[in-house]
Amino acid sequence: MSIQPGRSPVALAALLLLAGLALLTLGLAVGSTGWHWPWAQDVQDAGQAAILWEIRLPRSLGAWLAGALLGLAGAVAQGLFRNPLADPYLLGSASGASLGVAVLLAATGLPPAAAGWLNQLGVTGAAFAGALAGVLLTLTLARGVQQTLRLLLAGVIVGVVLGALSSLLLLRMPEVMRTLQGFMLGSTGFLGWSAVQVLALSLVPALLASLALARALDALVLGEATALSLGVPLGPARGLLVAVMALATGAAVAQVGLVAFVGLVAPHLVRLAARPTHRALLPLSALAGGALLLAADVASRWVLAPQELPVGVLTAVLGGGYLLWLMHRRPL
């Protein structure tokens, strides 16, 4: 996998970081009443300062971190299953994560955005356990990852079944249905500093672990026989990669709900700009995912202001349109 001439991963990383910083500034400026630049406001006023530092800043940082986790999970999934259409959501992880959160909420009565670091950590743990269970169930039904079509079909089946279980649980306990509505649609509106901490603590080990397994992903792209000849321990490597994908997806879903297509589109955009190995592709996909979700968050606040559009709806429309364009432009 060679890098295209003139398409340096370092330059692309710098561009994505600059885009993230610009979007973060826009996130600080966009409110329910329109555009208000932070430096044009009286931040010494207690009310304005609270809006800026306790609402807009953690929301924008949290959206970027959640997008980075989804972008990283998408890059891991596509490399692990050697399929550019592979997405964490297609393997049952998102449905499993939502079921885990639904079970926790039904048992405790806490809303997904309950304040407190421990509460956020508990929701993330439930989502991670559900995501891991969903992926393992998909792998069991597909009898491994050798047959891509069988794997994707198993992921669709697991996703539908786990989604139905979540709906059944909500019907049995309608008092949590309204609470989960925003979660199912995808929302960044309840992100606070505790959520930012949990997302950051999830992103760091997920990124480090995936980078440690980048060589295994490069070998898997060349085929299982080649990977074995290079001395890659396929069993342990796959297990760790599945755990990384489940952690990243579960943490993001626990905080922002079901946000579609970010994990699929981010690695594609990176590959359009460069052809890096996974050691560069993984962090670049995280940077691209963060920029994508933060851009969608800013747009969701601005499009229908003072009302707010669920960010998951926006990413589904834009991501689906991008995928259709990509399929029309060239075979995947």
N, C-alpha and C positions, 0 to 999 in steps of 0.2 A: 504494500500500500504506500505509494509515493505521494508526496505533496506536490500539487500543481505549481508550476513555475509562477512566481509573483504572488502566490497566495500563502503568505507566511502565517502559521498559527499564532505567532506572537503578535503580529499586526492585527489579526482577527480578534484575539483576546483583548487587545487594547481598545479596538473599536467597540466591542461588546461592553467593556467596562465603562467607556465613555457614554454609550447609549443608556446603560443602567443608571449612571449618575444623572444624566439629563432627565430621564424618566422619574427618578427619585425627586428631583427638583419640581417637576410637573406635579408629582403626587402631593408635594407639600403645598402646591398652589391651588389645586382643585378642591373645592368644597361644595356643599349642597346649594350654595347660592351663586356658583360660577367660579370665575378665576380671580384669585386674590394672591398676588405674589408675596412670599414670606417677608422679603426685605422692604415691601411697601406697607407692611402692617406694623402696628405698634405692639411688638412682642413683649414689651414691658407690662402691658395690660394682662391681668391674670387670666381673663377669659380667653383672649387670643392665644396666649402662651399655652394654655391647657389644650386648646384645639390643635395647635401646631405640634406640640411635643408629645401629647398623650393620645392623640387620635390619628392624625394624618401620618406622622413619621413612623410609628410602629406598624400601621396598616401598610404603608408603602414598603417598608423593609420586610415585613412578613410576606407580602405578595411576591417580592423578588425571591426570597428564600424558598417559598413553596414552589415557585416556577423552576428554580434551580434544581430542587429535588426531583420534580417531574421530568425535567430535561435529562438529568443524570440517569433516572430509572429507564427512560426511553432508550438512551444510548446503550445501557447495559442489556436491555431486553433484545434490541436489534442485533447486538453482537453475539449474545448467548444463543439465540435461536436462528441466527444467520438469515434473518428475514427483515427487509426494510419496512414491512408493514407491522412488525411486532410492536406492541404497545403494552405497557403494564396493565392497562384496563382490559385488554383482550385476554388476559391470562387469569382472570378471576380475582386479581389482587384488589382492585377498586371495590368490587361488589363484596368481597370478603371484609375489607376495611370498613365499609359502610355498615355491614351486618354486625361487626364487632362493636362499633360505636352505638348502633341501635340497641344492642343487648345491654351495653353499659348504661345507656340513658334510661332504658326501661327498668333496669335494676335499681338505679340510684335516683332517677328523676332529675339529674343535672342536665342543663342545656349544654350543647357543644361548646359554647363560648364562656362557660363558667369561669369566673375570675380565679386567679391563683395558680401558681406554678405547678403545684402538685396535682390539681385538677386537670390542667392541660397535659401533664405527663401521663396521667391515668388514661385520658382519652386517646393519646398517641399510642400508649401501650396496647389498648384494646384494638385500635385500628391496625397496628403492626401484627398482632396475633391473628386477626381476621384476614389480613392480606397474605400472611405466610400460609395460613390454612387454605385459602383460596388457590394460591399458586401450587401448593403441594397436591391438592385435590386434582387440579388440572393436569399436572405431570403424571399422577397416578392413572387417571383415565386415559391419557395419551400414551401411556407406557414409555415414558421418556421423551426426549426431544429430537429423536431421529427423524420422525415424520412430521414435517412442518404443517401440512394440511390437517392432519389428525390433531396436532397440538392446538391449532387455532380453533378448530371445531370444538374440541374439549373445553377450551377457554370460554367460548361463547355459551356453551351449555352450562358450565359452572356459574358464569356471570348471571344468566337468566334464573337459575335455581336459587342462588344466594340472594339475588334481588327480590325474588318472590318471597323468600323467607323474611327478608326485611319488611316487605309490605304486609305480610301476614302478622308480623310482630306489631307493626304500627296499628293495624286494624284491631288487634286484641287490646292495645293500650292507646286509644285515640288521644289521650292527654299529651303525648309526646309528638303527635303527628305534626302539629303546627310548628313546634320547635325544630323539627327535622326538615321542614320544607325548604328553608334557605340552604341547609346542608346538602340536600339532594340536588338543588339547582346549582350549587357552587357559589360561594360568597366570601369576599374578603372584608366585609363590613364589620366583623366582630374581632378582628385581629388586634391583639394588644401586646404589651411588652412580654408577658408570660409566654404567649404563643411564639413570639420572635425568639425567645431563649430556647424553647423546645425545638423549633425548626433549625436553629443554628447548631444545637447540640446533635441533631440528627444528620445534618448535612456534612459536618466535619468527618465523623467516622465512615459514613457512606462513601464520601469522595475518596478518603484515604484507602479504604478497603478496595474500592473499584480500581484505583490506580495501581495498587499492589497486584491486582489480577489483570492488568492491561495486556501483559504478554500472553496470558492464557486466552483472552478474547481475540487477539491478533491471530493466534494459532488456530482457534476454532473457526475463524472466517475462512481459513484455507482448507478446512475439512477435518473430520475427526481422526482419520488415519495420519494426516500430517501432524496434528496436535500430539498424538501419541508418539510419533517418531521423534518429536522434539522434546519428549520427556514431560509433557504437561499432565499432571494427575487430574484427569477429567472429572472423576467423581467428586472429590473435595472442591475442585474449582467451581463446578456447577452449583454445588450446595451453597458455597459462600456467595456466588453471584446471585442466586435466588434470594438469599437472605438480605443482600444489599438492596435488591430491587424491592423486596417487601418492606424493608425499613424506610426507604425513600418514599415509596408510594403511600405507605400507611401514615407516615408523619405528615405528608402533604394533605392527604384526604382528611385526616383528623382535624386539621386546622381550617381548610378552605372548602371542604366538601368535594363533590365530584366535578372536577374541571377537566373537560375533554380536550384531546388533541395536542396539548402542549408537549407531552412526552413523545408524541409521534412526529410533530413538525420540527421541534428544535434540532434533533440530529440531522434531519434532512437539510435544513438551512445551513448548518455547518458544512455538510458535505458538498453543497452547491458552491460554497466559497473556497473550500480546500478539501484535500484528500488526506487527512492526517491519520496516523496510527491511533489506536485507542488511548494511548498515553496523553495525546493532545485532544482527541475527540471527546473524551469524557468530561474534562473541565470546560471545554468550549461549549458542549451541549448544555451543561449546567448554566453557564453564562447566558446562552441564548434563551434557555427556558425561563430564567429569571427576567430577562428583558421582555419576553413575550407576555408573561402573566402580568407584569407590572404595567405594560402598555395597555393590556386589556382592562386592568383595574382602573387606570386613569380614564380610559374611554367609557367604562361602565358608569363612572360618576358624572361624566360630562354630557353624554349623549341625550339623556332624558332629564337632566337637572331641572328642578330640585329632586325629582324622583331618581332612583338608582336601578340600573339594569343588572340582573344577576350576572356575575362575571362568567359563570359556566355556560350560560346561554350565548354570550358573545364569543367565547372561544370555540364553542361548538359550530356556530355559523361560519366564522372566519376560518377555522381549521378545516372544516368540511369543504369549504370552497377552495382552500389551498390544495387539499388532497385531490379534489376533482381536477383542478388545473394541472397538477403534477402528473396524474394518470393520463390526461389528454396530451400533455407535452411529450412524455416519453414513458415507455413501459417500465414499471417498478421492478 
